[in-house]
Amino acid sequence: MNWLGERVVQVVRFVVAMIFIFATLLNLANVIGRYVFLAPIVWAEEVILYTLIWSAMVSMPVVTAYGTHLKMEVLFELVPLWAKRVIMVLINLVSAAVSLYVTYLAVQVIQTMQAVGQHSLAAGIPLAFAYLSLPVGFGLNIGALILSFHDLLRGSTGRPLGQTAPTEMTLEMLEHL
């Protein structure tokens, strides 16, 4: 992954960390309000739910950049290097196509939500805002896939950002015990 990709991943990780910190502090304030002052923050649970949705969607490209999506590596490790490259290109192309399609569908849903004007019950947040996380997350994911595809075309089969596969890390850790 190039310098720009690494910086984008760092920014996204920071944003997700800030989202989690905000959600945690809001939850803490709600617990204190509910049990100490007997006055809960009525809209807190909805806001926390939407922040968690946003964090999951915005985290997706980071998982893609690190190559840590759930996958079956047993058969992949048995094929020759050229076949691994072909498989990775196919995976990137299919993932990009799915991401584009989900982005397209999400934009349609957002337009419908805006036309209807639907809002959350307690917080009054437009539901279009919650659904906006889908095209943002999948759009960033397409960017991560493009960077991965670029690395594949350059002949790089190493792990993004210099990471080793989880199985390799586990074996290395076990050897040191």
MDAnalysis code that builds the backbone (N, CA, C; Angstrom):
import MDAnalysis as mda
import numpy as np

u = mda.Universe.empty(531, n_residues=177, atom_resindex=np.repeat(np.arange(177), 3), trajectory=True)
u.add_TopologyAttr("name", ["N", "CA", "C"] * 177)
u.add_TopologyAttr("resid", np.arange(1, 178))
u.add_TopologyAttr("resname", ["MET", "ASN", "TRP", "LEU", "GLY", "GLU", "ARG", "VAL", "VAL", "GLN", "VAL", "VAL", "ARG", "PHE", "VAL", "VAL", "ALA", "MET", "ILE", "PHE", "ILE", "PHE", "ALA", "THR", "LEU", "LEU", "ASN", "LEU", "ALA", "ASN", "VAL", "ILE", "GLY", "ARG", "TYR", "VAL", "PHE", "LEU", "ALA", "PRO", "ILE", "VAL", "TRP", "ALA", "GLU", "GLU", "VAL", "ILE", "LEU", "TYR", "THR", "LEU", "ILE", "TRP", "SER", "ALA", "MET", "VAL", "SER", "MET", "PRO", "VAL", "VAL", "THR", "ALA", "TYR", "GLY", "THR", "HIS", "LEU", "LYS", "MET", "GLU", "VAL", "LEU", "PHE", "GLU", "LEU", "VAL", "PRO", "LEU", "TRP", "ALA", "LYS", "ARG", "VAL", "ILE", "MET", "VAL", "LEU", "ILE", "ASN", "LEU", "VAL", "SER", "ALA", "ALA", "VAL", "SER", "LEU", "TYR", "VAL", "THR", "TYR", "LEU", "ALA", "VAL", "GLN", "VAL", "ILE", "GLN", "THR", "MET", "GLN", "ALA", "VAL", "GLY", "GLN", "HIS", "SER", "LEU", "ALA", "ALA", "GLY", "ILE", "PRO", "LEU", "ALA", "PHE", "ALA", "TYR", "LEU", "SER", "LEU", "PRO", "VAL", "GLY", "PHE", "GLY", "LEU", "ASN", "ILE", "GLY", "ALA", "LEU", "ILE", "LEU", "SER", "PHE", "HIS", "ASP", "LEU", "LEU", "ARG", "GLY", "SER", "THR", "GLY", "ARG", "PRO", "LEU", "GLY", "GLN", "THR", "ALA", "PRO", "THR", "GLU", "MET", "THR", "LEU", "GLU", "MET", "LEU", "GLU", "HIS", "LEU"])
u.atoms.positions = np.array([
    [0.855, -1.173, 0.000],
    [0.000, 0.000, 0.000],
    [0.897, 1.230, 0.000],
    [0.528, 2.207, -0.765],
    [1.349, 3.401, -0.898],
    [1.140, 4.354, 0.281],
    [1.895, 5.450, 0.238],
    [1.857, 6.419, 1.326],
    [0.458, 6.990, 1.526],
    [-0.219, 7.340, 0.432],
    [-1.560, 7.916, 0.529],
    [-2.534, 6.930, 1.173],
    [-2.474, 5.675, 0.750],
    [-3.351, 4.656, 1.322],
    [-3.142, 4.493, 2.817],
    [-1.873, 4.515, 3.232],
    [-1.576, 4.381, 4.663],
    [-2.117, 5.569, 5.453],
    [-1.995, 6.777, 4.897],
    [-2.514, 7.967, 5.582],
    [-4.033, 7.915, 5.689],
    [-4.702, 7.496, 4.612],
    [-6.165, 7.400, 4.636],
    [-6.597, 6.394, 5.698],
    [-5.905, 5.257, 5.763],
    [-6.231, 4.246, 6.775],
    [-6.047, 4.827, 8.174],
    [-4.980, 5.585, 8.392],
    [-4.759, 6.200, 9.705],
    [-5.874, 7.179, 10.059],
    [-6.293, 7.983, 9.098],
    [-7.366, 8.953, 9.345],
    [-8.666, 8.231, 9.667],
    [-8.981, 7.193, 8.889],
    [-10.224, 6.447, 9.121],
    [-10.190, 5.783, 10.493],
    [-9.055, 5.206, 10.855],
    [-8.943, 4.583, 12.178],
    [-9.141, 5.620, 13.284],
    [-8.597, 6.812, 13.098],
    [-8.772, 7.878, 14.085],
    [-10.240, 8.278, 14.189],
    [-10.895, 8.445, 13.050],
    [-12.318, 8.822, 13.047],
    [-13.154, 7.764, 13.761],
    [-12.888, 6.500, 13.472],
    [-13.636, 5.416, 14.120],
    [-13.372, 5.419, 15.628],
    [-12.131, 5.665, 16.024],
    [-11.818, 5.735, 17.457],
    [-12.594, 6.869, 18.124],
    [-12.674, 8.013, 17.460],
    [-13.429, 9.148, 18.008],
    [-14.920, 8.826, 18.100],
    [-15.438, 8.117, 17.112],
    [-16.850, 7.710, 17.149],
    [-17.100, 6.805, 18.352],
    [-16.198, 5.841, 18.585],
    [-16.362, 4.935, 19.725],
    [-16.243, 5.680, 21.052],
    [-15.309, 6.611, 21.128],
    [-15.165, 7.389, 22.359],
    [-16.433, 8.202, 22.617],
    [-16.961, 8.844, 21.575],
    [-18.200, 9.610, 21.712],
    [-19.340, 8.712, 22.187],
    [-19.493, 7.533, 21.546],
    [-20.578, 6.620, 21.920],
    [-20.415, 6.147, 23.364],
    [-19.185, 5.873, 23.769],
    [-18.930, 5.412, 25.135],
    [-19.256, 6.507, 26.152],
    [-18.821, 7.726, 25.868],
    [-19.107, 8.836, 26.791],
    [-20.599, 9.138, 26.861],
    [-21.278, 9.068, 25.721],
    [-22.723, 9.288, 25.717],
    [-23.433, 8.197, 26.515],
    [-22.981, 6.963, 26.366],
    [-23.574, 5.861, 27.122],
    [-23.325, 6.048, 28.620],
    [-22.125, 6.467, 28.983],
    [-21.807, 6.724, 30.388],
    [-22.690, 7.839, 30.946],
    [-22.842, 8.911, 30.180],
    [-23.706, 10.013, 30.623],
    [-25.148, 9.545, 30.776],
    [-25.590, 8.683, 29.885],
    [-26.956, 8.162, 29.970],
    [-27.133, 7.283, 31.208],
    [-26.143, 6.453, 31.504],
    [-26.217, 5.595, 32.695],
    [-26.244, 6.455, 33.956],
    [-25.383, 7.460, 34.011],
    [-25.376, 8.349, 35.182],
    [-26.708, 9.084, 35.294],
    [-27.196, 9.586, 34.179],
    [-28.479, 10.281, 34.197],
    [-29.617, 9.382, 34.631],
    [-29.591, 8.140, 34.168],
    [-30.687, 7.215, 34.472],
    [-30.656, 6.761, 35.929],
    [-29.488, 6.364, 36.424],
    [-29.438, 5.740, 37.742],
    [-29.090, 6.702, 38.877],
    [-28.443, 7.806, 38.579],
    [-28.100, 8.755, 39.634],
    [-29.165, 9.849, 39.741],
    [-29.550, 10.409, 38.603],
    [-30.490, 11.528, 38.606],
    [-31.911, 11.126, 38.217],
    [-32.115, 9.849, 37.915],
    [-33.412, 9.323, 37.482],
    [-33.978, 10.111, 36.292],
    [-33.074, 10.547, 35.422],
    [-33.468, 11.315, 34.232],
    [-32.578, 10.886, 33.063],
    [-32.934, 9.793, 32.414],
    [-32.096, 9.321, 31.305],
    [-32.145, 10.277, 30.113],
    [-31.123, 10.181, 29.297],
    [-31.109, 10.935, 28.042],
    [-31.928, 10.113, 27.054],
    [-33.100, 10.590, 26.731],
    [-34.076, 9.818, 25.960],
    [-33.532, 9.411, 24.593],
    [-32.797, 10.268, 23.959],
    [-32.340, 10.030, 22.594],
    [-30.987, 9.325, 22.518],
    [-30.363, 9.040, 23.660],
    [-28.991, 8.520, 23.677],
    [-28.856, 7.175, 22.965],
    [-29.790, 6.262, 23.205],
    [-29.670, 4.928, 22.606],
    [-29.725, 4.981, 21.087],
    [-30.586, 5.836, 20.546],
    [-30.650, 5.964, 19.086],
    [-29.353, 6.533, 18.529],
    [-28.827, 7.546, 19.185],
    [-27.588, 8.158, 18.711],
    [-26.441, 7.157, 18.792],
    [-26.381, 6.393, 19.876],
    [-25.343, 5.369, 20.010],
    [-25.488, 4.326, 18.913],
    [-26.708, 3.900, 18.638],
    [-26.943, 2.929, 17.567],
    [-26.442, 3.462, 16.229],
    [-26.763, 4.704, 15.911],
    [-26.333, 5.274, 14.630],
    [-24.819, 5.467, 14.583],
    [-24.206, 5.814, 15.705],
    [-22.746, 5.943, 15.704],
    [-22.081, 4.591, 15.503],
    [-22.664, 3.538, 16.064],
    [-22.103, 2.202, 15.850],
    [-22.267, 1.751, 14.403],
    [-23.400, 2.082, 13.802],
    [-23.594, 1.770, 12.381],
    [-22.544, 2.504, 11.549],
    [-22.358, 3.784, 11.828],
    [-21.365, 4.554, 11.088],
    [-19.962, 3.991, 11.297],
    [-19.631, 3.617, 12.527],
    [-18.281, 3.089, 12.771],
    [-18.059, 1.777, 12.034],
    [-19.081, 0.931, 11.969],
    [-18.940, -0.329, 11.228],
    [-18.736, -0.073, 9.742],
    [-19.494, 0.835, 9.189],
    [-19.385, 1.115, 7.751],
    [-18.066, 1.808, 7.411],
    [-17.649, 2.739, 8.256],
    [-16.405, 3.455, 7.983],
    [-15.190, 2.561, 8.240],
    [-15.332, 1.552, 9.093],
    [-14.233, 0.623, 9.369],
    [-13.998, -0.373, 8.240],
    [-15.004, -0.604, 7.434],
    [-14.893, -1.613, 6.381],
    [-13.662, -1.424, 5.485],
    [-13.360, -0.212, 5.003],
    [-12.182, -0.085, 4.149],
    [-10.868, -0.360, 4.882],
    [-10.835, -0.137, 6.188],
    [-9.630, -0.458, 6.950],
    [-9.417, -1.963, 6.955],
    [-10.492, -2.706, 7.169],
    [-10.411, -4.171, 7.139],
    [-9.984, -4.632, 5.745],
    [-10.505, -3.990, 4.715],
    [-10.113, -4.323, 3.348],
    [-8.642, -3.995, 3.121],
    [-8.190, -2.836, 3.586],
    [-6.798, -2.425, 3.391],
    [-5.828, -3.382, 4.071],
    [-6.198, -3.876, 5.243],
    [-5.339, -4.823, 5.950],
    [-5.517, -6.255, 5.450],
    [-6.530, -6.495, 4.631],
    [-6.771, -7.841, 4.120],
    [-7.240, -8.795, 5.200],
    [-8.031, -8.307, 6.161],
    [-8.428, -9.145, 7.296],
    [-9.909, -9.488, 7.315],
    [-10.579, -9.385, 6.159],
    [-11.951, -9.883, 6.093],
    [-11.927, -11.391, 6.334],
    [-13.040, -11.932, 6.803],
    [-13.120, -13.374, 6.986],
    [-12.932, -14.062, 5.642],
    [-12.090, -15.069, 5.625],
    [-11.833, -15.782, 4.382],
    [-11.283, -17.161, 4.699],
    [-11.377, -18.021, 3.715],
    [-10.832, -19.372, 3.835],
    [-9.454, -19.383, 3.188],
    [-8.405, -19.560, 3.973],
    [-7.049, -19.514, 3.444],
    [-6.442, -20.888, 3.222],
    [-7.112, -21.933, 3.632],
    [-6.511, -23.266, 3.553],
    [-6.181, -23.623, 2.110],
    [-7.161, -23.529, 1.221],
    [-6.929, -23.872, -0.178],
    [-6.076, -22.819, -0.873],
    [-6.241, -21.584, -0.494],
    [-5.491, -20.493, -1.106],
    [-3.993, -20.700, -0.935],
    [-3.575, -21.179, 0.223],
    [-2.148, -21.375, 0.491],
    [-1.568, -22.552, -0.282],
    [-2.418, -23.423, -0.822],
    [-1.938, -24.593, -1.556],
    [-1.684, -24.324, -3.037],
    [-2.208, -23.228, -3.570],
    [-2.072, -22.963, -5.005],
    [-0.787, -22.189, -5.274],
    [-0.266, -22.291, -6.510],
    [0.965, -21.558, -6.846],
    [0.748, -20.043, -6.845],
    [1.853, -19.319, -6.875],
    [1.817, -17.865, -6.773],
    [0.980, -17.215, -7.869],
    [1.114, -17.672, -9.103],
    [0.349, -17.062, -10.200],
    [-1.154, -17.243, -9.979],
    [-1.548, -18.397, -9.436],
    [-2.966, -18.652, -9.172],
    [-3.467, -17.767, -8.025],
    [-2.607, -17.518, -7.040],
    [-2.985, -16.621, -5.945],
    [-3.276, -15.226, -6.483],
    [-2.439, -14.766, -7.406],
    [-2.658, -13.439, -7.990],
    [-3.973, -13.397, -8.757],
    [-4.249, -14.436, -9.526],
    [-5.502, -14.490, -10.289],
    [-6.693, -14.483, -9.334],
    [-6.611, -15.284, -8.285],
    [-7.700, -15.348, -7.303],
    [-7.895, -13.987, -6.642],
    [-6.798, -13.336, -6.264],
    [-6.906, -12.027, -5.614],
    [-7.497, -10.978, -6.555],
    [-7.128, -11.026, -7.835],
    [-7.712, -10.093, -8.807],
    [-9.213, -10.334, -8.911],
    [-9.614, -11.610, -8.988],
    [-11.043, -11.933, -9.070],
    [-11.785, -11.483, -7.814],
    [-11.183, -11.719, -6.663],
    [-11.807, -11.293, -5.403],
    [-11.985, -9.777, -5.388],
    [-10.950, -9.044, -5.809],
    [-11.051, -7.578, -5.831],
    [-12.114, -7.104, -6.811],
    [-12.180, -7.725, -7.986],
    [-13.173, -7.314, -8.981],
    [-14.599, -7.581, -8.492],
    [-14.817, -8.762, -7.927],
    [-16.155, -9.093, -7.417],
    [-16.503, -8.187, -6.233],
    [-15.546, -7.967, -5.345],
    [-15.794, -7.087, -4.190],
    [-16.108, -5.665, -4.637],
    [-15.385, -5.179, -5.639],
    [-15.651, -3.831, -6.151],
    [-17.030, -3.761, -6.797],
    [-17.399, -4.798, -7.549],
    [-18.723, -4.817, -8.189],
    [-19.828, -4.822, -7.136],
    [-19.667, -5.635, -6.105],
    [-20.666, -5.685, -5.030],
    [-20.720, -4.338, -4.302],
    [-19.565, -3.750, -4.036],
    [-19.529, -2.449, -3.355],
    [-20.212, -1.370, -4.190],
    [-19.971, -1.377, -5.493],
    [-20.641, -0.412, -6.375],
    [-22.153, -0.605, -6.366],
    [-22.583, -1.857, -6.411],
    [-24.013, -2.150, -6.431],
    [-24.686, -1.731, -5.119],
    [-24.045, -2.044, -3.997],
    [-24.606, -1.653, -2.699],
    [-24.647, -0.127, -2.585],
    [-23.616, 0.541, -3.078],
    [-23.604, 2.003, -3.064],
    [-24.762, 2.557, -3.880],
    [-24.983, 1.991, -5.051],
    [-26.091, 2.412, -5.915],
    [-27.433, 2.226, -5.202],
    [-27.636, 1.051, -4.600],
    [-28.890, 0.787, -3.885],
    [-29.060, 1.720, -2.688],
    [-27.970, 1.958, -1.967],
    [-28.041, 2.824, -0.790],
    [-28.420, 4.253, -1.174],
    [-27.901, 4.728, -2.291],
    [-28.258, 6.076, -2.748],
    [-29.749, 6.148, -3.052],
    [-30.297, 5.093, -3.642],
    [-31.740, 5.067, -3.911],
    [-32.544, 5.094, -2.610],
    [-32.102, 4.325, -1.623],
    [-32.793, 4.304, -0.327],
    [-32.713, 5.678, 0.337],
    [-31.555, 6.312, 0.262],
    [-31.387, 7.644, 0.855],
    [-32.329, 8.644, 0.198],
    [-32.425, 8.578, -1.112],
    [-33.337, 9.483, -1.817],
    [-34.784, 9.253, -1.389],
    [-35.151, 7.990, -1.200],
    [-36.504, 7.679, -0.736],
    [-36.727, 8.217, 0.670],
    [-35.743, 8.008, 1.550],
    [-35.864, 8.500, 2.925],
    [-35.978, 10.017, 2.965],
    [-35.232, 10.688, 2.115],
    [-35.322, 12.148, 2.071],
    [-36.679, 12.601, 1.548],
    [-37.182, 11.892, 0.544],
    [-38.490, 12.264, -0.023],
    [-39.608, 12.068, 0.993],
    [-39.510, 10.975, 1.755],
    [-40.533, 10.673, 2.759],
    [-40.343, 11.559, 3.993],
    [-39.102, 11.926, 4.267],
    [-38.825, 12.767, 5.433],
    [-38.878, 12.009, 6.741],
    [-38.536, 10.722, 6.713],
    [-38.620, 9.898, 7.918],
    [-37.472, 10.225, 8.871],
    [-37.806, 10.333, 10.158],
    [-36.843, 10.639, 11.211],
    [-36.930, 9.574, 12.299],
    [-35.847, 9.448, 13.078],
    [-35.883, 8.539, 14.220],
    [-36.847, 9.095, 15.262],
    [-37.391, 8.214, 16.076],
    [-38.444, 8.622, 17.008],
    [-37.946, 9.520, 18.135],
    [-36.904, 9.097, 18.835],
    [-36.480, 9.832, 20.022],
    [-35.551, 10.994, 19.696],
    [-34.577, 10.761, 18.828],
    [-33.578, 11.794, 18.559],
    [-33.969, 12.724, 17.421],
    [-34.912, 12.294, 16.599],
    [-35.328, 13.125, 15.471],
    [-34.297, 13.211, 14.361],
    [-33.390, 12.240, 14.318],
    [-32.345, 12.221, 13.286],
    [-32.956, 11.725, 11.981],
    [-32.698, 12.408, 10.877],
    [-33.205, 11.906, 9.596],
    [-32.617, 10.524, 9.304],
    [-33.469, 9.568, 8.955],
    [-32.976, 8.221, 8.680],
    [-32.056, 8.198, 7.470],
    [-32.186, 9.183, 6.602],
    [-31.270, 9.273, 5.464],
    [-29.827, 9.397, 5.946],
    [-29.627, 10.056, 7.103],
    [-28.275, 10.194, 7.651],
    [-27.703, 8.838, 8.052],
    [-28.519, 7.996, 8.656],
    [-28.048, 6.664, 9.037],
    [-27.701, 5.852, 7.796],
    [-28.544, 5.936, 6.776],
    [-28.297, 5.186, 5.546],
    [-27.145, 5.767, 4.737],
    [-26.798, 7.010, 4.979],
    [-25.671, 7.623, 4.285],
    [-24.362, 6.901, 4.603],
    [-24.322, 6.211, 5.747],
    [-23.118, 5.465, 6.107],
    [-22.808, 4.359, 5.100],
    [-23.830, 3.828, 4.445],
    [-23.605, 2.759, 3.461],
    [-22.801, 3.229, 2.250],
    [-23.227, 4.267, 1.530],
    [-22.404, 4.675, 0.391],
    [-21.042, 5.230, 0.807],
    [-20.967, 5.855, 1.987],
    [-19.669, 6.343, 2.451],
    [-18.736, 5.163, 2.708],
    [-19.198, 4.171, 3.469],
    [-18.368, 3.008, 3.781],
    [-17.999, 2.201, 2.552],
    [-18.987, 1.907, 1.721],
    [-18.703, 1.117, 0.525],
    [-17.895, 1.924, -0.493],
    [-18.092, 3.246, -0.534],
    [-17.268, 4.079, -1.413],
    [-15.812, 4.068, -0.985],
    [-15.569, 4.207, 0.320],
    [-14.200, 4.097, 0.829],
    [-13.639, 2.704, 0.584],
    [-14.501, 1.698, 0.674],
    [-14.073, 0.326, 0.421],
    [-13.616, 0.160, -1.030],
    [-14.325, 0.796, -1.955],
    [-13.918, 0.753, -3.360],
    [-12.526, 1.364, -3.505],
    [-12.272, 2.457, -2.800],
    [-10.935, 3.054, -2.825],
    [-9.872, 2.101, -2.313],
    [-10.165, 1.394, -1.220],
    [-9.215, 0.414, -0.686],
    [-9.000, -0.725, -1.676],
    [-10.055, -1.146, -2.355],
    [-9.931, -2.210, -3.357],
    [-9.104, -1.747, -4.555],
    [-9.261, -0.496, -4.948],
    [-8.456, 0.036, -6.059],
    [-6.977, 0.032, -5.684],
    [-6.664, 0.456, -4.461],
    [-5.268, 0.423, -4.013],
    [-4.736, -1.004, -3.968],
    [-5.554, -1.928, -3.496],
    [-5.153, -3.333, -3.454],
    [-4.942, -3.874, -4.864],
    [-5.841, -3.519, -5.770],
    [-5.732, -3.953, -7.166],
    [-4.463, -3.380, -7.799],
    [-4.155, -2.130, -7.487],
    [-2.930, -1.500, -7.982],
    [-1.702, -2.269, -7.502],
    [-1.692, -2.651, -6.229],
    [-0.580, -3.438, -5.696],
    [-0.464, -4.783, -6.401],
    [-1.603, -5.412, -6.676],
    [-1.581, -6.698, -7.379],
    [-1.012, -6.550, -8.784],
    [-1.370, -5.488, -9.477],
    [-0.857, -5.266, -10.829],
    [0.642, -4.997, -10.825],
    [1.142, -4.415, -9.747],
    [2.585, -4.188, -9.615],
    [3.320, -5.468, -9.258],
    [2.576, -6.524, -8.973],
    [3.205, -7.795, -8.631],
    [3.371, -8.027, -7.154],
    [2.850, -7.147, -6.344],
    [2.959, -7.297, -4.902],
    [1.927, -8.305, -4.411],
    [2.384, -9.326, -3.715],
    [1.453, -10.266, -3.088],
    [1.595, -10.232, -1.575],
    [2.447, -9.320, -1.102],
    [2.629, -9.210, 0.336],
    [1.388, -8.666, 1.010],
    [1.347, -8.797, 2.302],
    [0.211, -8.306, 3.072],
    [0.216, -6.782, 3.062],
    [-0.943, -6.159, 2.958],
    [-1.003, -4.704, 3.004],
    [-0.404, -4.165, 4.295],
    [0.272, -3.035, 4.175],
    [0.898, -2.359, 5.307],
    [1.891, -3.253, 6.043],
    [2.467, -4.211, 5.344],
    [3.477, -5.070, 5.928],
    [2.956, -6.064, 6.944],
    [1.677, -6.323, 6.961],
    [1.097, -7.240, 7.935],
    [1.329, -8.684, 7.505],
    [1.463, -9.558, 8.475],
    [1.528, -10.979, 8.171],
    [0.152, -11.578, 8.359],
    [-0.051, -12.726, 7.755],
    [-1.348, -13.390, 7.880],
    [-1.552, -13.813, 9.323],
    [-2.807, -13.862, 9.784],
    [-3.066, -14.264, 11.171],
    [-2.474, -15.628, 11.502],
    [-2.527, -16.573, 10.553],
    [-1.976, -17.899, 10.832],
    [-0.472, -17.827, 11.007],
    [0.213, -17.001, 10.198],
    [1.653, -16.847, 10.340],
    [1.990, -16.203, 11.673],
    [1.209, -15.198, 12.076],
    [1.441, -14.545, 13.358],
    [1.259, -15.543, 14.492],
    [0.238, -16.370, 14.392],
    [-0.029, -17.349, 15.440],
    [1.118, -18.341, 15.549],
    [1.606, -18.834, 14.420],
    [2.717, -19.783, 14.442],
    [3.969, -19.138, 15.025],
    [4.242, -17.893, 14.652],
    [5.405, -17.202, 15.201],
    [5.270, -17.027, 16.710],
    [4.071, -16.703, 17.186],
    [3.854, -16.527, 18.619],
    [4.034, -17.850, 19.359],
    [3.533, -18.935, 18.767],
    [3.651, -20.239, 19.415],
    [5.100, -20.693, 19.494],
    [5.904, -20.352, 18.486],
    [7.308, -20.751, 18.498],
    [8.070, -20.087, 19.633],
    [7.645, -18.904, 20.041],
    [8.345, -18.170, 21.090],
    [7.910, -18.581, 22.488],
    [6.919, -19.437, 22.612],
    [6.468, -19.862, 23.943],
    [7.363, -20.921, 24.525],
])
